[in-house]
Amino acid sequence: MDTITEVLTGIVSRVTYHNPATGWSVLRVQPFQSPQQQETVTVHQTKVFAGATMEFRGAWIIDPKFGRQFKAAEAIEKKPATTAAIEKYLGSGLIKGVGPQTAKRIVQYFQKETLAIFEQDIRRLTEVPGIAQKKLEMIEQAWTEHRAVREVMMFLQGHGISTLFAVRIYKEYGDKAIAMVTEDPYRLANDIYGIGFFSADKVALSIGLAENSQPRLLAAIKQVLAASREQGHCYLTEPQINAGIVELIAINLGEQLSNYLGLMKKEGQLCTRRLTKDDVDTIGYYSKTLFYDETAVAAILRGMKAPVACEPERIAQWITTYCQNKHITLSDEQADAVKGVVQQRFSILTGGPGCGKTTTTLVIVRLLEAMKKSVLLAAPTGRASQRMSEVIGREAKTIHRLLEWKGGEFQMNEASQLTTDFLIVDECSMLDISLTAALLKAVPPTCQVLFIGDPDQLPAVGAGNVLKDMMASNVIPCFRLTQVFRQAQASLIIQYAHQINQGQTPAIGSPFKDPELWHQRADCLFMDSDEATQEQLGFITRVKRHFDWKNPELENLVADYSQQSPFEFRIEEAITSAYEVDFVIPDKFKHVDIGQLTQTEAQVDALKAVVKKIHPWSSLHYGLSAVDTVVKLYLEWIPKYHGQDTEIQILTPMTRGSLGSAHLNQVIQAKANPPTENKCQLKVGERLFREGDRVIHRRNNYDLNVFNGDIGKIVTIDNEELTAVVTFYPD
């Protein structure tokens, strides 16, 4: 949000747009400071209507499409000051039963006392011609509801809650919002999307809760446990919880922590488990859901230890015949894995990239089909299940789709289990403990299960390192593939991945040094580049302004010295003289050749002059910054050398900054999908969406079967309904 520096007060003349679900509104406002003007204001507000007198706090911005507008972070309704304003206010549709004509009669009758009558003695409205008892009751109910909304919004904003979240809170709690927030402000972090502990804590302190109050300390403990889940932990020890609280609210509970943890356990807010590691006992503190999920997974796996009766000789003969017919060569590891997996109730197939997990899985599925066993295939994500379908040649589903997620829960569970003989789940390094528990609960007692994955890949986003922990237990049959096949060795990615796993530093080539790498279609390249930091940009700007050659004083300085000296007075000397007089260069920029910098025109050349040490194969030598290089890769180099149909995904570790996802998306959109007359576009907040844009889903939507990371394309945008239709690649 832009810095709140301005206040705009005026009367809403028109509601251009209002989304009842989110409160997002676009208003035309007549400012008190300049009544002849109309200004555009964007704000989140529960109810908005023409005629309302509002005070907005926010900042003026220039929207690329809509121009100057006031972006409000806060909005407070004020009482209308004149009879004309009161009449417009009441007749705006705000109050059911009061239209423009009724409002006019009411104001003519009560004049400036009108609002006082509404607030203090609304039943006097029957004195106005045309308002009978039935209509009065309708007006009274509508006014009471409006007053409740206004009071809630004023209360919430008075305690530092922005209009956006005030709208969400009112939608959730209704007219009980004040009582519920006052009773337990920390419930906001659980109930309202986008409000975390810090925002709720700010409200709690604002309404008078003491810093060391029990509700605050208990909320801090819950927050530490919740945050640890996002970091992959199922439980924390007492010292870890205390350290988390110190970091969170700067309070060291010390020995008091045990009392609070005991209280929370007694009230059923957390669970404990005694843990032993290296002959040392400790207590792990769990949230209830994670405790029960972990317990369920362990219990189910214990019940799947017994082997399945098979005929090993027939299986071995089938494998030999099938591989000969399909011209498949299995390593001994692969053959052993195929034979072993079909004889286990639960097993794991693992191996690094290029070690043949996919081929092994294909043979396992074909063997199960030959054994007349029904098979289900699944993976945690849409992309993984799509890939599995392509390779195996039969449908694979996301786990959520397999378990039929509806209405916030899985329809397939211990009471209504899957119907299958064998379940194969790929990419299991992505499984967290909760999803694993849900999956295994839906597995019938007679079903066999195979988990496939590489524990060296990134672990799950949620709590638990399920695959790695299962393998480390040494009680679950695990079939490891270690041989890298020749065709896989051609992939630099696979080579480098194995080198990294072995603690080696791969020598990744640069196409700037060896252009032949492009023609070899190398799948892993290193390109050094730079992008100006804010500090570097600030320094470049200061230098350019200070030593502006169009500055008459500097031009005269050069001319005077040139006339007095028999030698040519160089530009660099003039700059140095000026610098010595009144320009201070920070130590980190002492190496910069100021003369060279002042003569640069392109920003990338200025950056090249500022960077202290440039890599010999940096893109800067080719006049390309890091952003320029990304654009070239996306639009030209990868399509040219790897094919026009190559699917490209840009990964960046940050959101903000020139190399953040927000800016890169804007740059790529402008180049790859520029605006045209026949392309509709839609602005949502700071983001501009356009028909033809490639988009990625960022939050799981289990009801629509669309998940975080799913990629699709905007096919149509409806500017009337303010909606976009996205086609996601099939899962």
C-alpha positions, -999 to +999 in steps of 0.1 A: +000+000+000+012+035-009+022+057+021-008+073+037-001+110+032-033+126+023-069+131+035-098+136+010-132+146+024-163+149+002-196+136-009-200+104-029-217+115-061-217+081-078-208+045-071-191+034-103-185-002-091-191-021-059-183-058-053-205-070-024-183-100-018-151-081-012-163-046-007-140-033-035-155-001-047-148+026-073-164+059-064-168+094-078-164+119-050-171+157-049-143+171-026-153+198-001-120+216-010-131+219-047-168+212-051-167+218-088-144+188-093-151+150-094-123+127-081-121+089-085-116+070-052-109+033-048-116+017-014-128-014+003-161-006+020-190-028+032-218-006+020-214+024-002-240+048-017-243+081-034-248+110-010-226+097+018-202+122+033-169+103+036-134+110+049-108+090+030-072+085+041-047+073+015-025+085-013-029+099-048-017+076-075-015+076-113-031+044-127-016+034-161-051+030-176-075+051-155-052+080-146-053+101-114-072+085-085-072+084-047-063+050-033-078+049+001-066+027+030-092+041+054-127+054+050-149+070+077-185+080+072-193+115+084-227+130+091-239+152+062-235+189+070-263+205+050-300+198+044-292+191+007-266+166+016-289+150+042-316+147+015-293+130-010-279+108+017-313+095+028-327+092-007-297+073-021-312+038-015-294+035+018-326+029+037-353+006+024-386+025+021-369+059+017-366+070-019-358+105-032-393+118-028-398+104+008-363+118+017-373+152+004-405+153+025-386+141+056-359+168+053-385+195+045-403+186+077-374+182+101-348+203+084-313+201+101-328+180+129-335+152+105-305+130+115-311+136+152-347+124+147-333+092+131-308+086+158-329+096+189-367+094+181-372+077+147-409+070+155-416+107+149-412+100+112-450+092+112-455+129+115-443+132+079-472+128+054-471+095+036-452+075+063-475+051+081-467+026+108-458-002+084-435+020+064-420+033+097-411-003+108-394-009+075-374+023+078-365+016+114-351-018+106-330-006+077-317+023+097-307+000+126-288-023+103-270+006+087-261+021+120-247-013+131-225-015+100-213+020+105-204+014+142-186-018+134-166-002+107-157+028+129-147+005+157-125-017+136-108+012+118-104+030+151-082+000+162-060+001+131-078-023+109-078-013+072-111-010+053-102-042+033-101-063+065-129-044+082-151-055+053-140-091+057-145-091+095-181-077+091-189-103+065-177-130+089-192-117+122-220-094+112-233-070+138-216-091+165-182-081+153-175-056+180-184-080+208-165-109+193-133-089+185-134-074+220-138-107+236-110-124+217-091-103+191-068-132+183-096-151+167-091-128+138-059-147+129-079-179+126-111-167+110-101-139+086-080-147+056-051-122+054-050-113+091-021-129+109-010-129+145+007-095+143-024-077+130-046-094+156-020-085+183-021-049+172-058-049+177-055-066+211-031-041+224-052-013+210-083-023+229-062-025+262-049-060+265-017-061+286+015-072+269+019-100+294-018-110+297-026-147+296-047-144+264-018-128+246+007-154+258-015-183+249-021-168+214+017-164+210+022-201+218-004-211+192+012-188+167+047-203+173+032-238+168+013-227+137+044-210+122+065-241+128+040-262+108+046-239+078+083-246+083+077-283+080+077-292+118+051-315+133+060-306+168+083-284+189+101-289+222+097-265+251+130-246+245+120-242+208+086-228+218+102-204+242+127-192+216+098-187+192+079-166+217+110-144+224+114-138+187+076-131+183+068-108+212+101-103+230+089-120+262+109-149+278+085-170+297+112-193+312+097-217+337+062-201+333+060-217+299+054-252+314+023-239+332+009-224+300+016-255+280+000-276+307-031-254+307-034-257+269-030-295+271-057-297+298-081-276+277-074-299+247-056-272+226-025-293+221-011-328+226+022-342+237+044-372+229+074-384+247+103-387+223+136-405+226+167-396+205+202-407+212+190-420+246+177-386+256+140-382+264+122-350+256+085-340+251+072-329+217+043-304+217+018-309+188-013-292+176-042-316+179-046-322+142-009-330+135-008-353+166-037-373+154-025-374+118+009-386+128-006-412+151-030-424+123-002-428+097+020-448+121-009-471+131-019-478+095+016-485+084+021-510+113-010-528+100+005-531+065+037-550+074+026-585+064+038-596+029+014-606+001+013-642-012+027-644-047+044-668-071+080-654-075+089-677-103+059-668-125+065-631-118+102-634-128+092-652-160+066-626-168+091-598-164+116-615-187+090-621-214+074-586-212+108-568-214+118-589-244+086-582-262+088-544-254+125-542-260+130-529-224+162-536-205+159-535-168+188-533-144+191-559-116+179-532-092+148-525-113+139-562-117+143-567-080+121-537-073+093-550-097+093-584-080+095-570-045+069-543-048+041-567-059+048-589-028+045-561-002+014-545+013+033-512+016+066-503-001+087-475-014+104-471-047+131-444-046+161-432-066+177-401-080+170-385-114+177-408-144+178-440-123+148-455-140+119-450-115+095-442-144+104-473-164+102-495-133+067-480-124+055-488-160+066-524-157+050-527-123+016-514-136+017-538-166+025-567-143-004-558-120-027-556-150-015-590-161-023-603-126-059-589-131-055-564-103-072-530-103-048-501-101-052-464-091-025-438-099-022-406-080+002-377-073+000-346-050-002-320-078-019-316-111+014-314-130+028-345-114-004-365-121-005-352-157+031-364-162+023-398-147-007-402-170+015-395-201+042-420-191+020-449-178-007-445-204-036-445-180-054-419-159-037-405-129-055-382-105-044-356-080-048-370-045-076-344-037-095-355-068-089-392-060-103-387-025-131-364-038-127-332-018-160-315-014-174-290+011-141-287+030-136-325+035-127-357+017-156-379+007-133-409+006-122-418+041-121-446+066-159-448+064-160-448+026-128-462+012-114-465-023-122-495-044-089-508-058-064-536-054-033-515-057-026-477-052+006-461-067+014-426-056+042-406-073+062-376-062+058-386-025+085-362-014+057-336-017+034-354+008+029-337+042+016-357+072-020-345+070-025-354+033-007-388+039-031-395+068-061-387+047-049-409+019-040-439+040-073-437+059-091-442+025-071-473+016-091-505+022-075-533+042-068-556+012-052-528-009-014-527-016+003-493-017+035-481-034+050-447-027+074-434-053+098-404-048+132-390-043+139-378-008+166-355-021+140-333-038+124-304-019+102-316+010+065-309+014+053-274+020+032-286+049+043-303+081+063-335+081+090-351+059+070-382+053+089-400+026+123-394+042+111-404+076+095-436+063+128-446+046+148-437+077+127-459+099+142-491+082+110-510+089+093-503+055+104-522+024+124-498+003+137-505-032+165-481-042+176-474-077+211-461-080+223-468-115+221-438-138+212-450-173+232-439-204+203-420-220+199-401-188+236-393-186+231-370-216+211-347-195+233-321-178+206-315-152+208-351-141+246-351-141+247-320-120+220-332-096+240-363-088+272-343-084+255-320-059+241-350-040+277-363-038+290-329-024+306-318-056+304-284-073+293-289-109+311-270-136+281-254-154+289-240-188+280-205-201+268-199-236+285-165-235+318-183-232+309-213-253+281-205-278+283-241-291+263-250-259+232-234-276+235-257-306+241-287-284+207-279-267+223-281-233+196-283-207+215-266-179+234-233-184+248-206-162+245-170-172+260-143-150+242-109-150+235-079-128+205-057-122+209-023-105+200-021-069+181+008-054+214+020-039+231+018-073+203+035-091+203+063-065+240+068-069+238+068-107+210+094-106+229+117-082+260+116-104+240+123-135+223+152-119+254+166-103+276+164-133+250+173-159+270+185-190+241+208-199+247+226-167+261+261-177+284+262-146+301+230-155+304+240-192+320+273-182+344+254-158+356+233-187+359+263-210+378+284-185+404+257-178+408+249-214+417+285-222+442+288-194+461+256-200+483+247-230+470+212-226+435+200-233+416+201-200+399+166-199+364+160-188+375+137-161+396+164-146+367+188-145+346+162-128+373+154-103+376+191-095+339+195-090+338+162-070+365+175-046+345+206-040+311+194-031+303+158-041+309+130-016+312+095-030+304+066-007+332+042+000+315+014-019+315+035-050+351+049-048+361+025-076+337+041-101+351+061-130+328+091-127+338+104-161+328+072-177+295+071-158+285+106-167+289+098-204+267+067-204+232+069-219+218+034-216+210+023-181+228-010-186+260+009-195+256+030-164+253-002-143+283-016-160+303+015-150+291+011-113+296-027-108+330-032-091+338-066-106+320-080-136+321-117-144+341-123-176+311-139-192+285-115-178+255-105-200+265-068-192+293-072-218+265-078-244+245-047-232+220-068-213+209-064-177+195-094-158+160-084-167+170-080-204+186-115-203+154-131-188+133-115-216+158-127-243+157-162-229+120-163-227+112-148-261+142-156-283+170-179-271+151-208-256+124-210-284+152-207-310+175-234-297+150-257-279+119-253-300+090-229-303+067-253-283+091-254-253+072-247-221+090-220-201+086-212-165+106-183-148+114-188-111+125-160-088+130-160-050+113-127-045+081-108-052+093-072-051+122-055-069+132-054-105+139-091-105+108-099-084+079-118-098+056-087-100+080-067-122+091-097-143+055-106-150+048-070-162+078-070-185+071-105-200+034-096-204+042-064-223+066-083-246+049-117-250+012-106-249+009-069-256-024-051-256-045-050-288-079-037-297-096-071-296-080-082-263-100-075-231-081-068-199-090-065-163-072-048-134-074-064-100-056-044-074-022-037-088-023-066-113-034-063-149-048-094-165-052-097-203-068-123-225-040-147-237-020-143-205-004-174-190-012-175-153-004-197-123-028-205-095-015-196-060-040-211-036-055-245-035-092-246-045-102-281-038-138-275-048-127-266-084-099-291-084-074-263-090-043-263-069-013-241-060+011-243-089-014-252-116-007-233-148-034-221-173-043-194-198-069-166-197-093-173-226-119-147-220-125-116-198-159-101-192-155-064-183-192-061-174-192-089-149-155-083-140-147-120-144-120-140-162-123-175-176-091-195-172-084-229-189-059-249-169-037-275-185-053-309-179-042-328-148 
